[in-house]
Amino acid sequence: MSLAQAEALALARDPLAARHRELAAGLQAESIADGELPDPTVQVGMLNFPTDTFDRAQEPMTQLQVAVRQAFPPGDSLAIQSRHRVALAEAERARAEARARMVRRAVREAWMEVWYWREAERVVEDSRALFRQLVEITARQYAAGRYNQQDVVRAELELSALEDRLTEIQTRQDTARAELDKWIGPAAGGPLAADVTGLPDVQARNAIEAALLSHPALRAESAVVDAQRQRVALARAAYKPGFSVGVAYGARSGYNPGGDERPNFASATLGFSLPLFRDKRQDQRLAAAQRRVAAAMRNRDERLLQLRRQLSADYAEWQRLGERLALYGEQLLPHARRNAETSLSAYQNDRTDFTTLMRARIAELDTRLRYQRLRADRAKARAHLLYLSGEPK
């Protein structure tokens, strides 16, 4: 499995990103409903029936009536409510994207950790073969009477210590795979591609800083600010009266005293609310909505500061790790390898002691392990910066 396949699998399995997408879809659907007028009300009634006979024709005001009434909320309330839901839906979509970035970063970190411990196992396996050769060399030298038995015992001791180190590395590798398993499931236990350099390139710092303004975590906070502003607009609309319009039709029976048939009745009504006592209701709701806008803006500003602080720390780490990696690759690693080779040659020709040889071999092993750790850590730092800048298009 490649790293890209692991990322795709983790994103497909992540329930939180799916949750945010479902919430966004639900809010988008609600925005359509919130923009529509409330359902009209229909009223059917029997008016002014005489209780002595219940005869429809007995009294002239007796009628069967059907009435329909439609309410119209104050001002532009419907459009404002719709825009409020749209803003909340945008916030959830941004949260889903932010979650996807976080999942991708976490998978990359776990992947690099598995990669490092697998490389560490390979390095120690190589060194174990070399240490076995040292045991054989010291045994031959001792048999030839050139060195004492202490060198043989010391070589066997170092080989046993290396075996223990290998066991510890395998344990760490199992732990790292368990962490990766949290994201991609049982696939973490299968073969993984040896890929630590397959991530996209890191952009310049000023480009990443500019990209922070469109980071999904910040866009989510901006959408919340917009949603709260719509609540302010809704509170302002409450200062305007709401209206309702009604029509009614009443059917009568019987005849007038002159012998003509009683006519039916038609009615039309107009109702409206009176926003009185504003200081106790509308003013307070407007003030509360404005406070929520201010609080949402503070959250957005704080999130931007967090992202910028994270960029400063991650970019500095990326640069320092690059410098150390170059130092190890160009100087320390070649020097450690040559030192180990010359020490072995000197030992075989009686020009140095066994302790110096072992120190050289252990120093080479530690240098190789540190070099691989630097490669893994720099890949993690790159993953952190890609979380901030986003993937290249």
N, C-alpha and C positions, 0 to 999 in steps of 0.2 A: 504494500500500500504506500502510495506517495503522500507527501504532506498535503498537497492540494486535495487529494481524495479524502484524507482525514478531516480537513476543514469542511468540505462539503457534507460529509457524514455528520459531523458535529452540529452544523447549522440545521440540517434536516431533523436531527433528534432533539434540538433544544426546545423545551416547552415554553419558556418565558418569551422568546421572540415570537412564537406562534400566538401566545396570549395577547401580546401587544397588537399584533396584526388583526386579531379577531375583535379586540376592543375598538380599533380604528374603524373597521368595517361597520361595527354596530353604531358607533357615533356618527359615521357618515350617513347611515340610513336614518338615524334620528334627526339629522339636520334637515332632511327633506320633509319629514313629518312636522317638525317644529316651524317650518315656513308656511304651513297651510293654515287656513282659517279653522277654528273649532267647528265641530259638527253642528248643524242647525238643530234646534229642538222643535218637536212637533207636539202639539197639545190638542187632545180631542175631549170635548166636554158636552154635558147637557145643562143648559142654563135656564134658571127661573122656572123649573117645573112646579106646577101646583101639587101640593102634597095631599089634597083631598081627593083628587080624581086621577092625577098623573096623565091628564089629557093634554096632548101637545097643542091642540087647537083652542083650549079654553082661554088662555091668557095671551095677549099680544106680544109680550116680551119673552115668551118661551121659545127656545131655539136649540138646535144641535149645531155645535160650533167646532170648526177645525182652525187651529192657529199654528203659524210657523214663525220662529224667531231666529235671527242670525246675529251673533255677537262679533264685534270688531274690536280687537285689543287696541290699546292706546298707541298713538304714534306709529313708529316703524318697528313695533315690538316683534312681529313675526320674523322679519328679515334679520333682526338683531339676534334673536334666539337661534336662528339657523346658522348665522356666522359664528356664534359661540360654540355650537356643536362641531362645526367644521374645524375651528381652531383646536378644540380638544382632540379631534381625530388626527390632525396633523401632529400634535404632541405625541400621540401613541405611535404613529408611524415612525417618527424620529426616534422614539425610545426603542422600537423594534430594530432600527438600523444601528443604534448605539449598542444594543445587546449583541447584535451580530458581530460588530467590531470587537467587543469584549470576548466573545466566544472564540473568534479567530485568534486573538492574541493569546488566550489561555491555552488553546490547542497547540499553538506554535511553541509556547514556553514548555509545555509538557513534552512535546515532540523532541525539542532540543535537549531536554534533560534525559530522555531515553537514549537519544543519539550519543550524548556524552558518556553515559555509563557503559554503553555498548562499545564505544571507542576505547574507554578505559580498560574494559575487559580484554580487548584485542591487544592493547599496549602491554598489559601485564602478562598476557599469554606469551607474547614475544619475549619479554624479559625472563619469563620462567624458563623458556628454552635456553636462553643464554646462561642463566644461573645453573641449570643442569649441566651445561658444558663446563662451567667453572668448578662444579663438584667433581666432574670427571678429571679435569686438568689437575686440581689439587690432589686428587687421589693418586694420579699417575706420578706427580711430583713427589708425593710422600713415599710412594712405593720405590721410587728411584733414590730415595734418601736425600732429596734436595731440600725438602721443607719438613716441618714438624706436623704432628697430627692435629694441632690446634687449627691450622688452616682448613683442614678437611671438615672438622666439626663446625667451624665458623661458616663455611660455605653451605653445609647442610642446614644450619640454623637459619641463614638468610633465605634459603629456598623454602623452608617451612613457613617463615614469616610471609613470604610472597604468596604461598598457597592460602594463608589466612586472609591476606589482603584481597586476593581474587574472590574468595567467598564473600567478603564484605561488599565488594563491588557488585557481585551478582545479586546480593540482597537489595542494594540500592537500586539496581536496575529493575528488580521486581516491583519495588515501591514506586518508581517512576512510571512503569507501565500501568500500575493501578491508578495513578493520577490521570494518565491518558485515557484509561478505561472509563472514567467518569464522563468523558466527553464523547467518545466514539464507540463505547461498548466493547464486546468481546474481540472486536477486530484489533484492539490494542495488543492482544497476546500473540498475533500473527507476525509474519515477517514484515519489517518496515524498511522502506528504501533509505539508503545511506545518503541523506540529503540535508546539508546544513547551509548551503549557499543558494538555495532556490528561491529565496524571498526577493521581492522587488527592491530596486535600489532606493536608498534614502535620499530625500530631497534636501536642498539647502535649508538652513534654519529659517531664514526669512520667508521662504515659501511655505514651510510648515506652519509658521506663526500666522501667516495670512489664511491658511486653510483652517485654522482653529475657529474662525468666525463662522464657518459652515459645518463645524463638527456636529453630528447628530445630537449629542448630549446638550449642546448649546442651543440647537434649533428647537429641541423639546422645551427648554426653558423659555425661549422666545415665543413659542406657540402658546404656552401658558400665560405669558404676559398679554398676548393678543386676546386670549379667551377672557381674561379678567377685564380688559378694556371694553369688551363687548358687554360685560355685566355692568360697567359704568354707564354705557349707552342705554342699556335696558333700564337702569335706575333713573336716568334722565327722562326716558320716555314715559315713566310712571307719573310725571308731573302733568301729562296731558290726559284729557278725559277719554275713556273708552266708550264706544257706542254699541247699541243694539237696535236692530230694526225688526219689527214684527208686522205680520199681516194675518187677518182672521176673516173667516167667512162663516156666517150663521144662517142656518136654514130654518124658516118658520112655517107653521101650518095654520090653517083656518082663514077666516075672512074678516075684513074690516066692517064696521057698522053700515057702511054704504054698499056692502055686497061684493066689493072687489077683493081679490086674493091678497093676503098679506105679503109684502115684498120681503126678500131676504136681506140680511145685513152684511156689509163689508166694513172692515176696520183696518186701520194702519196706525202703528205706534212707533215712536222713536224714544229710546232711553239712553241715558249717558251717565257716567260716573262723575262725581264732583270731588276732585282731589283736595279736600280740605284738610286742615290739621297737618300741613306739610312738615312742620318742624319735628313732629313726633313719628312720622312715618317715612315720607319720601326723602327728607333731608338726611335722616339717619341711615337709610339704605344706600343713598348716594355716597355718604362719607365712608361707610363700610366697604363699598365697592372700590373706592379710590384707595383705601388702605391696602386692600388686597392687590391692587395693581402695583403699589409701591413695594409690597413684600415680594411679589413675583419678580420685579426688576432687581431687587437685592439678590434673590436666588440666582438670576441669570448672571449678574456681575460676579458673584462668588464662584459660579461654575467656570466662567472665563478665566478668573484668577487661578483656579485650580489647574485648568488645562495649561496655562502659561507656566506655572511653577513646575508642572510635570514635564513640560517640554524642556525647560532649563536643565532639570536634573537628568532626564533621559539623554538629551543631546550631549551633555558633558560626559556622561558615562560612555556613550557611543564613541566619542572622540578618544577618550583615555584608553578604552579597550583596544581601539584601532592602533594607537601608539604602542601599547604593550604587545599586541599581536605581531606587529612589525618587528619589534625588538627581539621577540622570541624566535620568529621565523628566520630573521636575517643574522642574528648573532648567537643568542643563548643556545638554541637547539643545535646548530652546527658545532659550536664549541663543546657542548656537553657530549655530543657523539664522538668528536675527535679525542676528547679527554678520556673517554671510556676505552676507545680503541688503543690509544697510546699506552694507557695504564695496563691493559691486558698484555700488550707486546712487551712492555717493560717487566711485568711480573714473570712472563715466560722466560725472559732472558736475565732474571735475577737482578734487575736494576731497581725494583721497588718492592714494598712488602704487600701482603695480602689486604691489610686494612685500607691502604690507599686505593687498591684495585676495587674493593667493595664500595668505598665512598664514591668513586667515579661512576660505577655502575648504578648505584642508587640515585646519584645526582642526575644521571641521564634519564632514568625512569621517571623521577619526579618532574624533570623539565618537560618531558614528553606529555605527561599527564596535565601539567599546568597549561601547556600549549593547547591541548584539546579543550580544557575547561575555558580558556579564553575564547576559543572559536565558538563554543556553545553560548557563552555569556554575551558575546557580541551579536550573535544571531538573535538572542532574546532582546537585546537593546534595540536591534533593528525592528523586531516585532512591536516593541513599545512605541517607536516613532511612527510606524505604519498605522498603529491604532490612532495616533493623533492626526496624521496627514491624510489617511484614507488610502485605498488602493489606487494605483495609477489607472487611468482609463485605457 
